[in-house]
Amino acid sequence: MSLANPSETEGFTLMSGMYVEFLYKGLPSEAGPFFHSIFMDWLPNSNFELDNRPHFEVMGEKYKNDDPDSEELVYIPIVSR
């Protein structure tokens, strides 16, 4: 494992806007169906559409790499239809 040196990293400004938050629990290698359900089921049946901003994930205290009990928050940028 390698760690990034803060002096070698660049800052990133995330544009404000509306995001929907999902909780993913499980292995990263098994996240495909989770994301598929967001984009193919939830989003088309909501009153929102995808916005052209970055998607991101927050891996907090409950995140455990390669552990089926790992949890992370997934943020998808949206706008009202």
C-alpha positions in Angstrom: 0.0 0.0 0.0 1.2 3.5 -0.8 0.1 6.6 0.9 -0.2 10.0 -0.9 2.2 12.7 0.3 0.1 15.8 0.9 2.7 18.0 -0.8 2.2 15.9 -4.0 -1.6 16.2 -4.1 -3.8 18.8 -5.7 -6.8 20.4 -4.3 -10.2 20.0 -5.8 -13.2 22.3 -5.4 -16.5 20.4 -5.6 -19.3 22.6 -7.1 -22.3 22.9 -4.8 -25.7 21.5 -5.8 -28.2 18.8 -4.9 -26.9 15.2 -4.3 -28.8 12.1 -3.4 -27.1 9.9 -0.8 -27.1 6.1 -0.9 -25.5 3.7 1.7 -23.6 0.9 0.1 -22.7 -2.1 2.3 -20.6 -4.9 0.9 -17.5 -5.7 -1.1 -16.3 -3.1 -3.7 -16.1 -6.0 -6.2 -19.8 -6.6 -5.8 -21.0 -3.0 -6.2 -22.1 -3.4 -9.8 -25.8 -4.3 -9.1 -26.0 -1.5 -6.5 -25.0 1.1 -9.0 -27.1 -0.5 -11.7 -30.2 -0.1 -9.5 -29.5 3.5 -8.9 -29.1 4.5 -12.5 -31.6 2.0 -14.1 -34.3 1.9 -11.4 -34.2 4.7 -8.9 -33.2 7.6 -11.1 -35.7 7.0 -14.0 -38.5 6.6 -11.4 -37.6 9.7 -9.5 -38.4 13.4 -10.1 -34.7 14.0 -10.8 -32.2 13.6 -13.5 -28.4 13.2 -13.4 -26.5 16.4 -13.1 -23.1 17.0 -14.8 -21.0 17.2 -11.7 -18.7 14.7 -10.0 -20.0 11.7 -8.2 -18.2 10.9 -5.0 -18.0 8.4 -2.1 -17.2 8.9 1.6 -15.4 6.1 3.3 -15.8 6.8 7.0 -15.3 4.8 10.1 -17.4 1.9 8.9 -15.4 1.4 5.7 -13.3 -1.7 5.8 -11.5 -2.6 2.5 -12.5 -6.0 1.1 -14.9 -6.7 4.0 -18.5 -7.7 3.3 -19.6 -5.6 6.3 -17.9 -2.5 4.9 -20.1 0.6 4.5 -19.6 3.8 2.5 -21.8 6.7 1.5 -22.3 7.3 -2.3 -23.3 10.7 -3.5 -24.9 11.2 -7.0 -25.4 14.7 -8.4 -29.0 15.4 -9.4 -31.3 18.2 -10.5 -35.1 18.4 -10.6 -36.8 17.5 -13.8 
